[in-house]
Amino acid sequence: MHIEIHEPDLEQRVLRQIQSGHYHDVNELLTKALDALDEKTAPTSPEVAALRRKNFVELCDPVRGLAEDIDFSRNSSTARPLDL
């Protein structure tokens, strides 16, 4: 396969990335770019999509009320004798 780049700015960007040592060649650069695109546009499972649509309150509903029997009040007694 032969690929041509017709935009000089794009060609310079590709060459800079290779010369900087981030990528060994054009094949590696294109592979990384396409992998990133695949991850960004990958279809998600229905469960993941449903979680993304939930707001914070809906997300916390399953654990609501689990800590109602815990006393979070402050104990004013230090339980240590004070000598004034």
Residue pairs with C-beta under 8 A, 6 or more apart in sequence:
5 11
5 14
14 26
14 29
17 23
17 29
18 24
18 25
18 26
18 29
22 29
23 29
23 32
44 52
51 59
